Amino acid sequence: MKALLTGINGGFDDVHRDYKVFDNAAITTDVLHYDEVVANFEKSLDWLTDTYVDALNIIHYMTDKYNYEAVQMAFLPSRQRANMGFGICGFANTVDTLSAIKYATVKPIRDENGYIYDYETIGDFPRYGEDDDRADDIAKWLMEQYHTRLASHRLYKDAEATVSLLTITSNVAYSKQTGNSPVHRGVFLNEDGTANLSEVEYFSPGANPSNKARGGWLQTLRTLEKLDFKYGNDGISLTTQVSPKALGKTRDEQVENLVDVLDAYFEDGGQHVNLNVMDLADVKDKILNGEDVIVRISGYCVNTKYLTKEQKHELTHRVFHEILSMDV
């Protein structure tokens, strides 16, 4: 997401406007055009993946040099296969931004120096997570573009590049370093240059759709089924919340329907689900007040009283599905 916004501004950091991350031609039109934005974004992805590979090659090499686990490695074959994992954060926001540019009208808002610091989005557009191929095809394209670039590099120990859409809680931290986009409120700078975080809408974790996506739980699952595992071969993980009443009236009916839904999801290509079956109304006040509530927040369970205030806010603003489907 940050690479996309920084690229639109010609390589200038999307929050700290005086810092140029990479050299790129800024978009100067009054309305953003999809093909131009994509061409610009692909250049940003070139820089991003080059930098990411360099960083991880250095990290893994230096870890071996100074913290080599010789005893553990002695139990492995001398020529073991190695993977190097790369992650994506802000996936849904990036897909939704590209969809808004393609299917709605997005006007950049510039300051007196021509720097884009906000956007006006006019009209409707499909979002990732709504089981709409127009948005979901963009999601598939983005995963392929990202993985293909990473896989073209020489990696330390001749490792294979693997990409994850995993539900790590760093989505909160990354959101605080990213500015406004056409689809969400990000960080903006006060007059004294400090970051204003009062209106930040946090990125969705991992493969989760945005909480602005319209649709029931089944639409979310059908969207994720379409993602190609070979471009997300380190994991495509959904952390999802569904209300018991969405699954049926009795406990036996709820259990049976839940099993049926999960069976269908995995049979159709789904990869990984971190599942909470609960009503937000039952736990929201307890979470915000620091009481003991155990939830699956990402790839692990946590007592929410140990979360930061920002993490609690993000968790309670995720979608808690109260219906299975929005199909008419």
MOJOFEN-V625866 format. One record per backbone hydrogen bond with DSSP energy under -0.5 kcal/mol. CO is the residue of the C=O (numbers start at 1). NH is the residue of the N-H. E is the energy in kcal/mol with one decimal. If there is no record, write none. Layout:
BEGIN
CO|NH|E, CO|NH|E
END
This chain:
BEGIN
1|5|-2.2, 2|6|-2.7, 3|7|-2.2, 4|8|-1.9, 5|9|-1.3, 6|11|-2.5, 7|10|-1.9, 8|27|-2.3, 9|12|-0.8, 10|24|-1.2, 11|21|-2.9, 11|22|-1.0, 15|17|-1.0, 16|19|-1.7, 18|20|-0.6, 19|13|-3.4, 19|21|-0.7, 22|24|-0.6, 24|26|-0.5, 33|37|-2.6, 34|38|-2.9, 35|39|-2.2, 36|40|-2.0, 37|41|-2.9, 38|42|-2.5, 39|43|-1.1, 40|44|-1.6, 41|45|-2.6, 42|46|-1.7, 43|47|-1.9, 44|48|-2.9, 45|49|-2.8, 46|50|-2.1, 47|51|-2.5, 48|52|-2.6, 49|53|-2.5, 50|54|-2.2, 51|55|-2.3, 52|56|-2.4, 53|57|-2.8, 54|58|-2.0, 55|59|-2.5, 56|60|-2.7, 57|61|-2.1, 58|62|-2.8, 59|63|-2.1, 60|64|-2.0, 61|65|-2.1, 62|66|-2.3, 63|67|-2.4, 68|70|-1.7, 69|73|-2.5, 70|74|-1.5, 72|75|-1.4, 73|76|-1.7, 77|80|-0.8, 82|160|-2.3, 84|162|-2.5, 86|164|-2.6, 90|94|-2.1, 91|95|-2.5, 92|96|-2.8, 93|97|-2.0, 94|98|-2.3, 95|99|-2.4, 96|100|-2.6, 97|101|-2.2, 98|102|-1.9, 99|103|-3.0, 100|104|-2.1, 104|106|-0.5, 105|107|-0.5, 105|122|-3.4, 106|32|-2.8, 106|108|-0.5, 107|120|-2.8, 108|110|-0.5, 109|117|-2.3, 109|118|-1.3, 111|114|-2.1, 115|111|-2.2, 115|117|-0.6, 118|109|-3.2, 119|121|-0.5, 120|107|-3.0, 120|122|-0.6, 122|105|-2.5, 127|130|-1.5, 131|133|-0.5, 132|135|-0.9, 132|136|-2.7, 133|137|-2.5, 134|138|-0.7, 135|139|-1.8, 136|140|-2.2, 137|141|-2.3, 138|142|-2.6, 139|143|-2.1, 140|144|-2.0, 141|145|-2.6, 142|146|-2.3, 143|147|-2.5, 144|148|-2.6, 145|149|-1.5, 146|150|-1.9, 147|151|-2.8, 148|152|-0.8, 149|152|-0.6, 150|153|-1.6, 153|155|-0.6, 155|158|-1.9, 156|159|-1.1, 160|84|-2.7, 162|86|-3.0, 163|234|-2.9, 163|235|-0.6, 164|88|-1.4, 165|207|-0.7, 165|237|-2.6, 166|168|-1.8, 166|206|-0.6, 167|299|-0.6, 168|171|-1.1, 169|172|-1.4, 170|174|-2.8, 171|175|-1.6, 171|203|-0.7, 172|176|-1.1, 174|177|-1.7, 175|178|-1.4, 178|187|-2.8, 184|181|-2.2, 184|186|-0.5, 185|201|-3.2, 187|180|-0.5, 188|196|-3.2, 190|193|-2.1, 194|190|-3.3, 195|197|-0.7, 196|188|-1.3, 197|200|-1.1, 200|202|-0.7, 204|90|-0.6, 205|208|-2.4, 210|213|-1.6, 216|220|-1.6, 217|221|-2.2, 218|222|-2.6, 219|223|-1.9, 220|224|-2.0, 221|225|-1.8, 222|226|-0.7, 223|226|-1.2, 224|227|-1.1, 227|229|-0.6, 228|231|-1.7, 229|232|-1.0, 232|235|-2.0, 235|165|-3.6, 235|237|-0.5, 236|272|-0.7, 237|207|-1.8, 238|240|-0.7, 238|274|-3.5, 240|276|-2.3, 241|321|-2.6, 242|278|-1.2, 243|246|-1.2, 243|247|-0.5, 244|247|-1.6, 244|248|-0.6, 250|254|-2.5, 251|255|-2.7, 252|256|-2.2, 253|257|-2.5, 254|258|-2.3, 255|259|-2.3, 256|260|-2.1, 257|261|-2.5, 258|262|-2.5, 259|263|-2.6, 260|264|-2.3, 261|265|-2.3, 262|266|-2.3, 263|267|-2.3, 264|268|-1.6, 265|270|-2.8, 266|269|-1.1, 272|238|-1.9, 273|275|-0.6, 274|240|-2.8, 276|242|-2.4, 276|278|-0.8, 279|282|-0.8, 279|283|-0.7, 280|283|-1.1, 280|284|-2.8, 283|287|-2.7, 284|288|-2.6, 285|289|-1.9, 286|291|-2.8, 287|290|-1.2, 291|293|-0.8, 293|295|-0.6, 293|304|-2.9, 295|297|-1.0, 295|302|-2.3, 300|297|-1.4, 300|298|-1.4, 302|295|-2.1, 302|304|-0.7, 303|306|-2.2, 304|307|-1.6, 308|312|-2.4, 309|313|-2.1, 310|314|-2.5, 311|315|-2.5, 312|316|-2.3, 313|317|-0.7, 314|317|-0.8, 315|318|-1.3, 319|241|-0.7, 319|321|-0.7, 321|243|-3.5, 323|217|-1.6, 324|218|-3.7
END
